[in-house]
Amino acid sequence: MAANPGNPTPPPGGWPAGIDPARDLILTPRRLRGLVHPIRVRLLNLLESDGPATASQLGRRIGESSGTTSYHLRILAELGFVEDDPEQGNGRDRFWRTPYRRSGFSFRSPDDPGDDETIGLGIQYVRLSVDAANRRAMSFVDSLPSRVEELHTMPWTFSEISIEVTPEEARALSAEVTAVVHRHLRAAGAPPRGDGAERAVFQFQLLPDEEVTP
């Protein structure tokens, strides 16, 4: 795995909370060319969260043929987002992996202030990411009828709280929440802990309230 994914210069305020530029890939608007496609974003997310996989395995996860996933994986490889995993390949099955730990996106790099085209790509990428988060949330909601016996005890939660913060306070809050969550991170492809822990996803949004009445 690459020690440094060739990241750009950080902005004055630093990278978003939780990003380690030595191990993580920092996406900026210009670096999104070729990536902003629903299938490619999903494939990249799966490889980052679950570790190496073949095109067939990934295809089953997202409901696409192995031919379709192979095509998009080759494009991702040409762009440097994924690579062959020689430790997993056996001559018959080709495994893919990411050459970094995880990726994060920022509009704030001084090396890439963005233009109309690349800022548009950034907005598309954010939209795809939000759509993916919503899909995960609705998948859980759809599972509730099968969880009737555990509804009164399960720890999973949705919440929305109105707050008031300055930009500096918002950055500090994001860093604090991220630090807490990172204590529970799992490595991609790691086996189950075996102590009753189950895999979960933490979704965190800190946004200006666009519905406030002027």
C-alpha positions as CSV (number, residue, x, y, z in Angstrom):
1,M,0.0,0.0,0.0
2,A,1.4,3.4,-0.9
3,A,2.8,5.4,1.9
4,N,1.7,8.7,0.4
5,P,-1.0,8.9,-2.4
6,G,0.6,12.1,-3.9
7,N,-1.8,14.5,-2.1
8,P,-1.9,18.2,-2.8
9,T,-0.9,21.0,-0.5
10,P,-3.3,21.3,2.5
11,P,-5.4,24.4,2.9
12,P,-4.6,26.9,5.8
13,G,-7.2,25.3,8.0
14,G,-5.9,21.8,7.3
15,W,-7.7,18.8,5.8
16,P,-11.1,17.6,7.0
17,A,-11.2,15.9,10.3
18,G,-10.1,12.2,10.2
19,I,-8.0,12.6,7.0
20,D,-4.4,11.3,7.3
21,P,-2.5,12.7,4.2
22,A,0.2,10.1,4.7
23,R,-2.2,7.2,4.3
24,D,-5.4,8.5,2.8
25,L,-6.2,9.8,-0.7
26,I,-7.5,13.3,-0.7
27,L,-9.9,14.0,-3.6
28,T,-10.1,17.5,-4.9
29,P,-12.3,18.7,-7.8
30,R,-9.7,18.2,-10.5
31,R,-8.9,14.6,-9.3
32,L,-12.6,13.6,-9.7
33,R,-12.3,13.5,-13.5
34,G,-13.3,9.9,-14.5
35,L,-14.5,9.0,-11.0
36,V,-17.8,10.7,-10.9
37,H,-20.0,7.8,-12.0
38,P,-22.4,6.0,-9.8
39,I,-20.9,2.5,-10.3
40,R,-17.3,3.7,-9.9
41,V,-18.0,5.5,-6.7
42,R,-19.8,2.4,-5.3
43,L,-17.0,0.1,-6.3
44,L,-14.4,2.4,-4.8
45,N,-16.4,2.6,-1.5
46,L,-16.7,-1.1,-1.3
47,L,-13.0,-1.7,-1.8
48,E,-12.2,0.9,0.8
49,S,-14.5,-0.5,3.4
50,D,-14.3,-4.3,2.7
51,G,-10.8,-4.8,1.3
52,P,-9.7,-6.7,-1.9
53,A,-12.4,-8.3,-4.1
54,T,-12.9,-9.6,-7.7
55,A,-15.1,-8.0,-10.3
56,S,-17.6,-10.9,-9.8
57,Q,-17.7,-10.4,-6.1
58,L,-18.3,-6.7,-6.5
59,G,-20.8,-7.2,-9.2
60,R,-22.9,-9.4,-6.9
61,R,-22.7,-6.7,-4.2
62,I,-24.1,-3.9,-6.5
63,G,-26.3,-6.0,-8.8
64,E,-24.2,-5.6,-11.9
65,S,-22.5,-8.1,-14.2
66,S,-18.9,-9.0,-13.8
67,G,-18.3,-7.5,-17.3
68,T,-19.7,-4.2,-16.2
69,T,-17.7,-4.1,-13.0
70,S,-14.5,-5.2,-14.8
71,Y,-14.9,-2.3,-17.2
72,H,-15.3,0.3,-14.5
73,L,-12.5,-1.2,-12.4
74,R,-10.1,-0.9,-15.4
75,I,-11.0,2.8,-15.7
76,L,-10.4,3.2,-11.9
77,A,-7.0,1.5,-12.3
78,E,-6.0,3.8,-15.2
79,L,-6.9,6.8,-13.0
80,G,-4.8,5.4,-10.1
81,F,-7.7,4.7,-7.7
82,V,-7.4,0.9,-7.6
83,E,-4.7,-1.6,-8.5
84,D,-4.1,-5.4,-8.7
85,D,-3.7,-7.2,-5.5
86,P,-0.9,-9.8,-6.1
87,E,-1.3,-11.2,-2.6
88,Q,-4.9,-12.3,-3.4
89,G,-4.7,-13.2,-7.1
90,N,-4.4,-16.9,-8.0
91,G,-4.0,-16.7,-11.8
92,R,-7.7,-17.3,-12.4
93,D,-9.4,-14.6,-10.3
94,R,-8.1,-11.0,-10.4
95,F,-8.4,-9.2,-7.1
96,W,-8.5,-5.4,-6.9
97,R,-7.6,-3.2,-4.0
98,T,-7.1,0.5,-3.2
99,P,-3.5,1.7,-2.8
100,Y,-4.4,3.8,0.2
101,R,-6.4,3.4,3.4
102,R,-9.5,5.5,2.6
103,S,-10.5,8.6,0.6
104,G,-11.9,12.0,1.6
105,F,-13.0,14.9,-0.5
106,S,-12.3,18.6,-0.1
107,F,-13.0,21.7,-2.1
108,R,-10.3,23.6,-0.1
109,S,-7.0,22.7,-1.7
110,P,-4.9,25.7,-2.7
111,D,-3.4,23.5,-5.5
112,D,-6.9,23.0,-6.9
113,P,-9.2,26.0,-6.4
114,G,-11.5,24.6,-9.1
115,D,-13.1,26.0,-12.1
116,D,-16.7,25.8,-13.3
117,E,-16.2,22.3,-14.7
118,T,-14.3,20.8,-11.8
119,I,-16.5,22.4,-9.2
120,G,-19.4,20.9,-11.0
121,L,-17.7,17.5,-10.7
122,G,-17.2,18.1,-7.0
123,I,-20.9,18.8,-6.5
124,Q,-21.8,15.6,-8.5
125,Y,-19.5,13.6,-6.3
126,V,-21.0,15.0,-3.1
127,R,-24.5,14.2,-4.5
128,L,-23.5,10.6,-5.3
129,S,-22.0,10.3,-1.7
130,V,-25.2,11.6,-0.2
131,D,-27.3,9.3,-2.3
132,A,-25.2,6.3,-1.1
133,A,-25.7,7.4,2.5
134,N,-29.5,7.7,2.0
135,R,-29.5,4.3,0.3
136,R,-27.9,2.7,3.4
137,A,-30.3,4.4,5.7
138,M,-33.4,3.4,3.8
139,S,-32.0,-0.2,3.6
140,F,-32.1,-0.2,7.4
141,V,-35.6,1.3,7.5
142,D,-36.8,-1.4,5.0
143,S,-35.4,-4.1,7.4
144,L,-37.4,-3.0,10.4
145,P,-40.3,-5.3,9.8
146,S,-37.9,-8.2,10.2
147,R,-36.5,-6.7,13.4
148,V,-39.8,-6.5,15.4
149,E,-38.5,-8.6,18.3
150,E,-35.5,-6.3,18.8
151,L,-37.1,-2.8,18.1
152,H,-37.2,-2.0,21.8
153,T,-33.6,-2.9,22.6
154,M,-31.6,-2.1,19.4
155,P,-29.0,0.7,19.8
156,W,-29.3,2.2,16.3
157,T,-30.5,5.7,16.0
158,F,-31.4,8.6,13.7
159,S,-31.3,12.2,15.1
160,E,-31.4,15.7,13.9
161,I,-30.5,18.6,16.2
162,S,-30.5,22.3,15.4
163,I,-27.4,24.1,16.7
164,E,-25.7,27.4,16.2
165,V,-21.9,27.5,15.6
166,T,-19.2,29.7,14.0
167,P,-17.1,28.2,11.2
168,E,-14.3,27.6,13.7
169,E,-16.7,25.9,16.2
170,A,-18.1,23.8,13.3
171,R,-14.6,22.6,12.4
172,A,-13.8,21.8,16.1
173,L,-17.1,19.9,16.5
174,S,-16.4,17.8,13.4
175,A,-12.9,17.0,14.7
176,E,-14.3,16.0,18.1
177,V,-17.0,13.7,16.7
178,T,-14.5,12.2,14.2
179,A,-12.0,11.4,17.0
180,V,-14.6,9.5,19.0
181,V,-15.8,7.5,15.9
182,H,-12.2,6.6,14.9
183,R,-11.8,4.7,18.2
184,H,-14.2,2.1,16.7
185,L,-12.8,1.9,13.1
186,R,-12.3,-1.5,11.6
187,A,-9.6,-2.3,9.0
188,A,-10.8,-3.1,5.5
189,G,-11.3,-6.9,5.2
190,A,-10.7,-7.5,8.9
191,P,-12.5,-10.6,10.3
192,P,-15.4,-10.3,12.8
193,R,-14.3,-9.6,16.4
194,G,-16.3,-12.5,17.7
195,D,-17.5,-10.8,20.9
196,G,-21.0,-9.9,19.7
197,A,-19.9,-6.8,17.8
198,E,-21.6,-6.3,14.4
199,R,-20.6,-4.1,11.6
200,A,-22.3,-0.7,11.6
201,V,-22.1,2.5,9.6
202,F,-21.8,6.0,11.3
203,Q,-23.3,8.7,9.1
204,F,-22.3,12.3,10.1
205,Q,-23.6,15.5,8.6
206,L,-22.9,19.0,9.8
207,L,-24.6,21.4,7.4
208,P,-25.9,25.0,7.3
209,D,-29.7,25.0,7.7
210,E,-31.0,26.1,4.2
211,E,-34.6,26.0,5.4
212,V,-34.3,28.8,8.0
213,T,-36.8,31.5,7.3
214,P,-35.0,34.8,6.5
